[in-house]
Amino acid sequence: MKKLLVVLCLVLFCGCGPLHISGEYDVTGSGGCTSADITYATPDGGTGQVTGVTLPWSYSFTATLDGSNNDSVFVNVIAQNDQSSGTVTTSIKKNGSVAFGPNYGTGAYAIATSTGSFTP
């Protein structure tokens, strides 16, 4: 019984190790928006950028949370329509479901942004 209590306390107070979250940035276009310039946050805290990308575009990643009290991973994708018309759309998925977005930018060189944080 004492061993069970010790194990339960360790799980409650120490956590169960790192938590891995599957993420995906999605950018699509419609009504003449066929390409975009995209800037996005990487899971290691950096920034990625691609220009003139044919749409649709996606970027899959794994975010690792270490179990600390203030643990979160910033997620962000910004897309600018490269065309003189149409709509650019951004969204962010967490474990396969849309968590942030969709957000839209309509018109010549419009911008759409989706932003959030992955938490346990």
Legacy VTK file of the C-alpha trace (Angstrom):
# vtk DataFile Version 3.0
C-alpha trace
ASCII
DATASET POLYDATA
POINTS 120 float
0.000 0.000 0.000
2.859 2.375 0.810
4.447 1.710 -2.608
1.182 2.554 -4.362
0.916 5.802 -2.397
4.520 6.744 -3.284
3.938 6.053 -6.994
0.700 8.042 -6.969
2.448 11.001 -5.309
5.267 10.906 -7.866
2.787 10.942 -10.756
0.768 13.788 -9.249
3.707 15.990 -8.273
6.340 15.128 -10.883
4.190 14.503 -13.938
4.704 11.717 -16.410
7.484 13.162 -18.528
7.319 15.285 -21.651
4.081 15.697 -23.577
4.329 15.597 -27.381
1.685 17.494 -29.358
1.206 17.094 -33.092
0.782 20.447 -34.868
0.115 21.587 -38.403
-0.057 24.974 -40.095
-2.399 25.139 -43.088
-2.633 27.893 -45.701
-5.126 27.793 -48.571
-6.271 30.203 -51.248
-9.472 30.776 -53.198
-10.911 33.179 -55.775
-7.609 33.817 -57.551
-5.217 33.445 -54.611
-2.871 30.714 -55.845
0.357 31.596 -54.041
1.504 33.298 -50.852
4.463 34.439 -48.772
4.352 32.620 -45.409
6.074 33.231 -42.076
5.632 30.782 -39.200
6.891 29.982 -35.707
8.946 26.803 -35.412
8.565 24.512 -32.380
12.090 25.350 -31.169
11.203 29.049 -30.855
12.590 30.130 -34.208
10.964 31.504 -37.333
10.552 29.965 -40.762
9.727 31.745 -43.997
8.851 30.669 -47.527
7.998 32.948 -50.440
5.934 32.489 -53.568
4.592 29.133 -52.354
1.883 27.466 -54.424
-1.260 26.906 -52.342
-2.440 24.837 -50.572
0.574 24.634 -48.227
1.048 22.866 -44.903
3.810 22.415 -42.341
3.647 19.572 -39.803
5.633 19.573 -36.563
5.807 18.112 -33.079
5.779 20.422 -30.066
7.228 19.054 -26.829
6.002 20.325 -23.479
8.231 19.465 -20.531
5.556 19.520 -17.815
6.589 22.737 -16.032
3.841 24.912 -14.532
4.070 27.610 -17.222
4.747 25.240 -20.093
3.404 26.223 -23.514
4.549 26.433 -27.121
3.784 29.558 -29.174
2.254 28.763 -32.584
1.825 31.306 -35.367
1.356 31.366 -39.121
1.064 34.510 -41.262
0.312 34.380 -44.988
0.197 37.199 -47.526
-1.670 36.740 -50.809
0.783 37.145 -53.707
-2.026 37.870 -56.167
-4.121 40.930 -57.079
-7.353 39.211 -55.983
-8.692 36.318 -53.922
-8.693 35.150 -50.317
-5.862 33.617 -48.301
-6.823 31.439 -45.301
-4.719 30.276 -42.338
-5.392 27.751 -39.578
-3.486 25.771 -36.962
-4.272 22.184 -35.996
-3.483 20.585 -32.634
-3.519 16.774 -32.603
-5.468 16.729 -35.872
-8.233 19.226 -34.969
-8.350 22.927 -35.841
-7.376 24.825 -32.692
-6.856 28.353 -34.093
-8.579 29.781 -37.144
-9.599 29.698 -39.826
-8.688 33.319 -40.426
-9.035 35.122 -43.738
-7.437 37.934 -45.721
-9.334 39.051 -48.821
-8.089 41.202 -51.677
-4.849 42.173 -53.316
-1.875 41.253 -51.123
-4.122 40.695 -48.076
-2.745 39.041 -44.944
-4.258 36.293 -42.768
-2.849 35.372 -39.346
-3.536 32.512 -36.936
-1.880 32.602 -33.507
-2.110 30.705 -30.242
-0.342 28.533 -27.679
-0.259 24.779 -27.255
-0.668 23.922 -23.576
-1.111 20.588 -21.794
LINES 1 121
120 0 1 2 3 4 5 6 7 8 9 10 11 12 13 14 15 16 17 18 19 20 21 22 23 24 25 26 27 28 29 30 31 32 33 34 35 36 37 38 39 40 41 42 43 44 45 46 47 48 49 50 51 52 53 54 55 56 57 58 59 60 61 62 63 64 65 66 67 68 69 70 71 72 73 74 75 76 77 78 79 80 81 82 83 84 85 86 87 88 89 90 91 92 93 94 95 96 97 98 99 100 101 102 103 104 105 106 107 108 109 110 111 112 113 114 115 116 117 118 119
